[in-house]
Amino acid sequence: MSPEIFIDNFERTENSNYLQGVIGRSLIVATRFDSMCTALSMALEIRSRAVCLLNSDEYFNQFVTQVESKYRTLNSSIQSFKLPDQISDILYQAKKARNEVVHSLTKGLEGCIDTKISNDGFIDEVSDLLGKIVDGDIISSVLMSNFNNETVLNNVSLERYKNKIINWVVDP
């Protein structure tokens, strides 16, 4: 095997394990945001057409399949909410941060990553991306709570929630 093509550095250190844990937890938060938006967009559409769905199980199953395929992307889910621009902008910033975590954050970090990144700079970058993702997650969670007629956390609790998530991801 050629070292240029295949990963050949499998050394793990306490620091690389910590950083890889940060990456993994970041992916969990990013995936949650994406899933919440998809679930909400599907629920809103199903509710808006629920009267038609009561006719038959076959029609309902076809409809659910159509809705699932319609909201396969985060972008289409966010568009379906039809929110004011200021709120949509937060969701689109969260989407952009989510894409950064999922598609770009780990480029070039194969093998032992201790020498490839600066811990402080990396943790600052991850914290910034997570802040944007959690802002979007909060919006989608509040919308889902309203949809389900559940109580919504107050601003202080929401800020604590945001800090808890970021700390869960980046604290050693």
Residue pairs with C-beta under 8 A, 6 or more apart in sequence:
1 8
7 110
7 111
8 111
9 110
9 111
9 112
10 111
10 112
11 111
11 112
12 112
13 112
13 114
15 114
15 119
16 112
16 113
16 114
18 172
19 113
19 114
19 117
19 119
19 122
20 113
22 122
22 123
22 126
22 169
22 170
23 105
23 106
23 109
23 126
25 168
25 169
26 101
26 105
26 126
26 129
26 130
26 169
27 101
27 102
29 101
29 130
29 133
29 134
29 137
29 165
29 169
30 97
30 98
30 101
30 102
30 133
31 102
32 137
33 74
33 94
33 98
33 133
33 134
33 136
33 137
33 140
34 74
34 98
36 137
36 140
36 141
36 144
37 74
37 77
37 78
37 91
37 136
37 140
38 71
38 74
38 77
39 144
40 77
40 81
40 140
40 143
40 144
40 147
41 71
41 76
41 77
41 78
41 80
41 81
42 67
42 68
42 71
43 144
43 147
44 80
44 81
44 147
45 67
45 70
45 71
45 80
46 53
46 63
46 64
46 67
47 147
49 63
52 59
52 63
53 59
53 60
53 63
70 76
71 77
71 80
74 95
74 98
75 95
78 88
78 91
78 92
78 95
81 88
81 91
81 143
83 91
83 139
87 139
90 132
90 135
90 136
90 139
91 136
91 139
91 140
93 132
93 135
93 136
94 132
94 133
94 134
94 135
94 136
94 137
94 139
95 136
96 132
97 128
97 129
97 130
97 132
97 133
97 136
98 133
98 136
100 129
101 126
101 129
101 130
101 133
105 125
105 126
105 129
108 116
109 116
109 117
123 170
126 169
126 170
127 166
127 169
127 170
130 165
130 166
130 169
130 170
131 162
131 166
134 161
134 162
134 165
134 166
135 162
137 165
138 158
138 161
138 162
142 152
142 153
142 158
145 151
145 152
146 152
153 161
